[in-house]
Amino acid sequence: MTAIDLVPYPRSIQVDPSGKQVRAIVNNIVMDDSLPSQGYRIIAEDTGVTLMAADEDGLRYAEVTLEQLVRLSELSHSRESKTGSNYDSRIPACRITDWPDFLVRSVMLDISRTKIPTLESMDHIIELLARLKFNQLHLYMEHTFAYTGHDEVWKYADPYTAGDVEHIKATCRQYGIDLVPHQNTLGHMERWLVHERYRQLAIKPDGFYWLFGIERKPTTIDPDKSESFLLVSQLLQQLIPLFDSPYVHVGMDEPWELSGERSYQWVEWLKRLKGIDQLKDRHVMVWGDYLNSHPKLIDELPDDITVCEWGYDSGHPFGSHLEPLSSRGITTYTCCGTSSWLSLTSRVNNALSNISQAVQAGIDYGSKGLMICDWGDMGHHQQLPFMFPSLVAAAALSWSYDDNRSIDLSHLGRLTGVHMFSSPCPEMGEALVSLGQVHDMVVPKPPNMSALVLHLLLPQFPVGSGLTTGLTIEDLERVAASVDESVALCNLSDCAVKDSAVKNNRIKSDMWSMGYVVDEILAGAEWLKFAIKDAGFRLEHDGSLSSVSSVKRNELISDLAQIQDMHRLLWLRRNRNGGLDESGKWLEHLAYCYRSGSTDPKWFGPLG
């Protein structure tokens, strides 16, 4: 066992140079307020293990580290002996002292872009977050809570109910994680505004022209309309009392239709929200992107607000955005991303760089928390395990940046494989990281997405021009070969299950078995191979779908049918049924384009 495989790697670790092993039995627990907040110390010696902690959180993190030591030791023993069933857990004699850089280490999961985990899945996700010493969880909501009196908005979404929130909250409490209510209240209200009852609340009820000339349906409610505030007030009044957290996140990001001459209304809206009774004793959090576009608003912010400065691409100017907030004395979180969305297998190089830059800027400008976000844009087609390497990186770097900044992709793969599965399996983590690197093997790198999959979601976009300028058949062939190597690594590992549940179309009893993980990794690989095939066919001509022969389009139709079946099967293992149809419509539209040989220039998903 090597101590370097702890995650996060501790600030101080001294291992007995003789290699002596001691029994992993705790025989002494000491509370020590001389340690920093959330800090702990582990002393493992012949007489047993002593845990020292600054507080209850510190004790919890000491126990997590001890569990990791045991897991690493048992992994080493089992691979040496090929048995280990009766192994008496031992760990190296050592002394560890540790505490975090950020007192708040947060994860945000998107449960509004179609995919809502079952309660069993959510329990497991929370356990994984606790294993990485995260201590806050946001469930991002637009329409996925069962608000009384608004059934038409959520009835097909399989939303969380008050009872579900109580269940999730109890699980979070068990693991020392603060569950924060997170309801968008200004932009991203399209799933409300699509209904006739609410459409007139929009700034532009008839829609608007967005980026790339795409015509979109309304997304932002109008702050000028009294009914808008009445609606949002009702939602928050129902939601917030269900949560114990001192925080509440009211969103307010990307209000596309709120033009510059009305920008002052953004701060006025925030101030009105803060006046709602249920928010008066809470720390109100808000996304910071609108402030970056309208920096004069920073002077108008309430003093007791927390701004979440987000950016999900490497090179995002966290520092220049945080500096005026810091100068004003505004509390901030620095928010990075898993890069899993719009990529199928995560852009892991981008994620690692983005996370590192976010952490460093957060430290430089005194951010209270680090948040890593996992979004589900445009159908939420990525499989759950592809966010794991990014979670590991964020957990390590936000805990102690100086002691974890040397993590490279190879080490990240091993850490993921050892700590993120029901059974330690380094090869699975390495396969995840390998598949996440292929997006850097091509020239085009559009923001917030992969050039390898864009044409599946927006088939009207030609391949090899615009956002995918520079994509070549030769590069696609190299990517396909790399994907095959990752699949081989996955299949050859000790963790692989020969009878794949996907191939046999059956459900295993253990939803967190390594067999499931293998299926999900292979599914991501199959999606990528399919995307590469589609792009290659188009690049043989002018890049448009219409240039592909009917024979080759029929071949794509057949391949896509298998992708659709696999998507449905894997979805239902971990997620509620609601949202599956909407997610599937992205693929149904692609199939229609294959059949007709034509594309819709206005297409931007089933909601428009």
N, C-alpha and C positions, 0 to 999 in steps of 0.2 A: 504494500500500500504506500502511496506517495501523498503527503499532506497537500501538495499543490492541487490536488483534485477536490479540495473543499471549495464550496461555492456558497457565499462569497469567501474569498481567501482572507483569513484574519489578519489584523494589523501586526500581531505578534504571535509567533508559534515557535516553541523550542521543543524539538523532538530528541529524546534520549539517543545519543550517538551510537549506543551499543545495539540499537534495534530492539530493545526489550519490549515485550508485549505484556499488557496487564488486562485484567478482567474489566469489562465495561459495566461495572455495577456502581451506581451512585450510593455512597454511604454518608454523604455530608452535603448539606445545602446551607449556604451562608448569604444573607443579604448584606451588601456592602455599599453604602451610599457614597463612598469615596470614588466609585467608578462613575464614568459619565452616563447620562441618561441612556437607557436601553443597553448598557454595557454589561459584559459578563467576563468571567474567568473560569477556565477549566484546568484542574490539576489532576492528571491521571498518573497514579503511582501504584506501587505494590499493594498498598493498603486499600486501594479502591479509587473512586473518582469523587472529587469535590467540585461542586458547582458553586460559584460565587456570582452574585448579580446585583446590579444597582436597583432593580425594580422587578415587577412581575414580567414585564416585557423582556428584560435582560435574561431572566431565568428561562423564559420560553426559547430565546435564541440560543442559549447555552445548550438546552436540550436538543434543539435542531442540529447544532454542530456535532453534538455527541452522536446523534442518530446517523449523521453523515459519516462520521469516523467508523461506526459499526458497519454501515453499508459498504464502505470502501474496503474494510478489512475482510468482510464476508465475500465480496466480489473477488478479491485476490485469492482467498482460500479456496473458493469453489472452482476457480479456473485452474488452480494448481492441482486440486485433488479430484475434480469432476464430481464431487459429492457435496459434502458440507451440510448434510441434513441434521447432523447431531453436533454441529460445530458450536463450541462454547465461545461466544462473541468476545473477542479480545481486540484491543486497540493499542497503538504505540504509547508508551509512557511519554507524556508530553505536558507542556504548560501553554495555554492559549489565553490571550487577553485581547478583547475586541469590543468595538462599539461603532455605530454608524455615522457617516457624514451627514446624511439627510434623515431627520427624525420621521419624516413621512415618505414612504416608498410605496407608490400607488400604481394600481393597474386599472385601466378602463376597458371594459368589454362592450362592444357594440351589440345590443340585443334588439335593435330596431331595423337593421337592414336585412330582414327576413329570418335570421337564424336565432332562435331562442333555445338555449340548452334546457334539457329536462332537469328536474331538481336533482336527480341522481348525478347527472353530468356536472351540475353546478357544485354539488358537494365535493366532487373529485377535483374540479378546477381550484376550488378554495383550498383544499388540502395541498395541492401542488404549489400554490402561491405561498402558503405558510412554510412549505419546505424550503422556499427561497428567501424567507424573511421579509416578504412584503407585508405591509400592515394596513393597507387601505384598498378598497375595491369600489369602483364606480360601475354601475350598470347603466349605460347610456340609453335613454328612452326618448322616443318620439310619440309612439302610439301603442306601446306594448305593455301598458298597465291597464287593467280592467276598470277604467273610470266609470263610476255610476252616472247614468244618463247620457253616455256617449257610445253606446254599443255598436253603432254602425261603423265607427272608426276602427275598433279593435276586434270585432267578432270573428274575423277570419285569421287573426294573428296568433291564436293560442296564447294570449297575454298572461303575464304573471298577475295573480290576485293578491289581496291582502294576506291571505293564508300562505301563499307562496313566499311573499316577502318575509313573513315571520319565520318560515323555515330557513330561508337563505341567511337571514339575520342571525338566527341561532347557530348555524354552522360557522358563520364568520366570527361570532363571539367565542365559540369553542376554540378557534385558532388565533384569537387576538387580532382580528382584522376588522377595521371600521368600515361598515357598509354605508355608502353615501348615496342619498337620493339624487338622481341626475336626470332632469327633465328639460328638454329644450323648450324655449318659450318665445322665440321670435322668428328666426330662420329655421329651415329644415322642418317646416310644418306642412309639407306637401301631402302627407297621408291624412291630414285633417282637411286641407283646402281642396282636395280632390272631390269631396262630398258637397253636394249642393247646399246643404245646411250651413256650411262654414265658408264657402267659396267667397262670399262677399266680404269676408274679413280680410282678404288678401290686399296687399298694396296694389297688385296688378292681377285682378281676377281672371283676365283673359290670357295670362302668361307673358313671357318675355323672351328676348334673345339673350342667350348665355354665351359662354366661351365657344370658340370655333364655329360661331354662327348657328349653334344648336338652339332650336326653339323649345322652351321648357314651359311646363305648366307652373302655376304660382307656388312659391315656396315660403314666402315671408308674410306674416300677418301685419296688419297696418296699426302702428301705435296710435294713430289719430282716432281710431274707431273705439268707442267705449266698450263695444261688445268684445273686442279683442282682449282687453284687460280683464273683463268679466270671465271669459273662457279660461285664460291662463290662471287667474286667481282660483277658480274652481278646481282646476287640476292640482295646483300646489296645495290647496287646502285639504284635498283628499289624500295626497301622496305623502307629504312630509310628516304628519303625525305617526306614520307607521315605522319611522326610522328613529334610532337612538343617536345617530351621529350628530356631532355639533356642526357639521358642514351640510350645505345643500348647494348643488351645482345647477345653475339656471341656463346654461348653454349660451345662446345668443351669438353663435358663430355664423359666418357666411350668410348674413341677411342680404342676399344678392340684390333685391329690388329696393333696398333703402339707400337712395341716392345721396350723393355728397351734400347737396343743399339741405337734406333732412338729417344729416349725421348727428346733430345735437339731440335728436329724439332717441338715439341709442342710449345715451347716459340718462336721459329723463325716464326711459322705460326701466332701466336698471334701478333707479331710485324709487320708482313706484313699486317695483317688485319687493324691494327691501322693506316697504311699509306694510306688506301683508302680515297679519298677526303671526302666522305660523313661521315666518322668516325672521322675526324681530330678535329672537334669541339664538339665531344660527349665524355661522360664518358663511356668507354668500360667496360662491365662486362663479367665475364667468370666463369664457374663452377670450383670448386677447387679440385675435386677428383683426377685428374691426378697429381696434385702437392703433394697430400698426399702420393702417391705411388713413387714419384720422388722428394723428398723435396729439393734436390740440385738446382732444377730449380727456387726456390723462389728467389735466389740471382740474377737471370737473368731477373726477371719480370720488365717490364716498371714501372716507379714510379706511373704513373697516371692510374692505373688499379684498378678495383674493383673485388675482388675474392668472389664468393658466396660459402661458405663452407656448404655443404649439408650432412645431415644424417637423415634417416627416422625411425630409430629404437631407442627405449629407450636404453640408455647406450652408444650412439654414442660419440666418444671422441672429442667433439667440442673443448674443451679447448686446448688439445695437438695439434690440427690442426690449431687453430687460433693463438696460441702463436708465432710461427715463423713468421707468416704474420704480426702480430702486432709489433713484434720486428723490422721487416724490414720497418715498416711504411706504409704497404699496406692497403688500405681501404677494409673493408670486410662487407658482409652481412652474417648473420647466418640464415641457411635455414632448416626448419623442414617440416613435412608433415602431411596431414590429415589422413593418414593410411586408406583411403577409398578403394584404388585400391587393387585388388587381395584378397578381403575380403568380398565383396558384401555389408556388413553393417558397415564397418569401425571397426578397432581395437581401440576402443576409449580409453582403458587404456593405450595402447602404445602411442597413439597420445598425450594424456595429459602429460605423462611423457616426451616424446620427445620434445614437445613444451616448457615445463618448463625448461628442461635442455638447450635447444637452447637459450632461452631468457637469462637465468642466465649467460651462457658462453659469449653471445654477450655483455652483460653489463660488465662482468669482463674484456673482452679484447677490449672493445671500438668499437664494430661493429656499423657501421652507420645505418644499417637497419636490420629488421627481416622479413624474407620471409617465408610464408607457401605455400607449393606446393600441388596441387591436380593432380595426374597423372592418366593415363588411360591405364596402361600396360595390354597387353594380352586381348584386346577386349573392354575395358572400359564398363564393365557390371554393375557397381554400379550406383544406382539412385542418382540424385543430392542432395536430402536432407541429405544423410548420411555424407556429408562433413560439415554440419552446426555446429554440436557441436565442431568440431576441429577449425572452423573459429572463433567461439565465444571464445574459450579458447585462441587462438593466439591473438585475438584482445585485450582481457583483460590483458593477461600477458605481451604483448609487450608495452602496454600503460603505465602501472604502476605495475611493478612486485611485489613490496613489498605490495601493497594494494590489489592485486588480487591472490596472491600465495596460499591462503587458499581455492580456488575453489576446490570442490570435485565433483565426478560424479553426485551425486544427485542434487547439486546446478547447475551444468553445464546443466543438462537436463531441469531444470526449466527455466534457462536463455535462452536456445535455443528455447524452446516453446513460451516464452513470446515475444521474439524480432525478430525471423527469419521467421515468417509466416505473411500472409496478415491479419489474425486475431490472437490475442494472444491465445495460447493454450498450457499451460504447459505440459499437458499429452502427446502431440505429441513429444515434446522434450524429455520427460522421456522415451517414447517408443524408440526413436532413440538411446538414450544412452544405454538403456537396451539391444537392439539388438546388439549394438557395443561391449558389454562386454562378449558375449558368447564365443568369440574366446579364452578367457583366462580360460575357463572351461575345457580345455583339456591339456594334458601334453605337446605335441609337439608345439613349437612356432618357426617355421622356419623364417629366416629373411625376412622382407619386404613383408610378405604374411601371410595368414591364413592357418593352417593345415586343416581347415574344407572344403576348396574349391579347393585346389591344384589339387586333382584328377579329377575334372571336366575339367580343362584346359589342363592338361597333363595326360590323362588317362592311359598312359603307366607306370606311377609311381605306384608301389604297395602301398596300404594303410596299415599303421601299421609298416612300415619299412622305412629306409632312413630318409627323412625329416619329416615323420609323425610317427616315432618310438614312441610308448607309447600310441597311439590312441586306445581307447577301445570302445566296444559296449556300455558298461555301461556309459561311459562319453558322448557318442553320445546321449543316451537316456536322460541324464540330460540336455544336450544342447537343445534337441527338446522340453522338458518341459518348459525351460526358454523362448524359442521362442514363444511357445503358450501363455505364460503369457504376453509377450510383445504385441502380437496380440490382446489379450483380452483387455489390457489397451488401445490400439489404438481404438478398436471398441466401447468401453464403454465411451469414452470421448465425451464431448459436441460437439467436432469438427468433429466427425466421420460422414461420409455420408453413409447412409444405402444402397443406390443404387450405388454400386461401378461401376465406369466407366469401370474397367477392366472386371468385371463379365458380364456386359451388352454389352461390346464391342462397346462403343459409346464415342464420344468426347464431352466434355462439352465446353461451350463457354469461360469460364474463366479458362485459363490455369494455373493460380496461385491460384485457389480455394483450400480450405482445402480438398476437395474431391480428387483432384489430389495428394496432399501430402499423404493422407491416402493410395491411390492406390499404390504409390511408396514405402511407408513403408511396406505395405503388400506384395508387389512384392519381396522386399529384404528378407522378412521372408519366402516366398514360395521358393525362391532359396535356402535358407539355409536348409529348411526342405528336399528339394530334394537332396542336397549334403549329408546330414546326412543319408538319405535312401540309396543312392548309396554306401557310405562308409560302412554302416552297412552290406549290402549284401556282400561286399568284405571281411569284417572281419570275416564273418561266415566261411570262407575258408582260403586261403593263402594270401589274400590281393590283388590278381590280378583280373583284370576284367574278364579274361578268366575263372576264377574259379566260376563265377556267372552263375547260370542256365539260359537257354534260356527263361524259363517262367518269371523269375525275370527281366531279361534284357528287355523283351517285356513290362513289367510293367514300367520300367524306360523309355522306348521309348515313351510310352503314356504320362507319366508325363512330359517328356522333350518337347514334342510337345506343351503342354500348356505353358511351360516356354518360348519357342520360340515365340509363338503368343503374349504373354504378353510383351516380350522384344521389339518386333517390335512396338507394340501399344504405349508403354510408350516412346520409343525412339523418335517417330515422333511428340510427343506433344511438346517437347522442343528443338529438334535438327534437323539439316538438314539431308536429306536423305543420302548424301554421307557418306561413312564409315559404314553404317548399314550392308551392305552385308559382308564386311570384319569382322565386329564384330560377325555377325551371323555364320560365317564359323567355329568359335571355337565350337559352339553348333552343327553345322552340322557334324563336325568331331566326336564329342562325340556320336551323334546318329549313325553314321556309325560303330563306335566301338561296340556299344550295339548290332547292327544288326549282325555284323560279329563274335562277341565274341573274337576279337583279337585287338591288338593295334600296332601302329607304333612307334618303339623306337626312331626314328629320328624326330618325330613330335614336332614342336615348332611354331605352328600357320601357317596361310595361306601364310605368307611371308618367313617362314623358319628361 
